[in-house]
């Protein structure tokens, strides 16, 4: 997508990492797992955006 989405997904991943670390420091397994989940979700969103960009590029190149 755009730079704004990259920043948003990066911030979501950083927040997830912080949540994971806080969970680890406080022995809160649920919070640690939630942080890991948040990081994976941010990675998936970023990959989906990249795939969409690639598809638009292919479509543009074919027309």
N, C-alpha and C positions, 0 to 999 in steps of 0.2 A: 504494500500500500504506500504509505508515505512516511516521511520522517517522524511525524507525530505519532503514528502507530508504533514505529520502532522504539521511540522514547517511552511510550505507554507500556509496551510489553517488557522493555528493559526495567522499568520501575516496578512492574508487577513481579518480575523475577527477583529483583533485589529485595523487595518486601517479603517474598517467600523465603529467601535465604535468611533474612533477619529473623523471621518467625521460626524457621528450622533451628537456627543457632540458639535462640532464646529458649526454645523447647528443650534443646540439648543441655543448656546450662542449668535449667530448672528441673531437669528430669521429668519433663512433661512430654510423654511419648505422643499424645494426641496432637499437641501443638507442633511438635517436630514433624510428624507425618503430614499435617496440614500444610506446613511450610514447603515440604517436598512436593506435595500435590500442586500448590500454587506455582512452583517453579516449572513443573511439567506443563501445566496449563498455559503459562506464558510462552514456553517453547513451542507448543502446538499452535497457538495463535500466530506466532511469528512464522512458523513453517507454512501455515495456511495462507498467510499474506504473501509469502515468497512464491508459493505455487500459483496464486492468483496473478501475481505480477508476471510470472513466466508464461502463463496462458495468454495474458493480454499481449505480451511481446510476440508470441507465436502467431496469434490472430492478426496482429498488425503486420507482421512479416509476410503473411500469406495473402494479404489484400493489397 
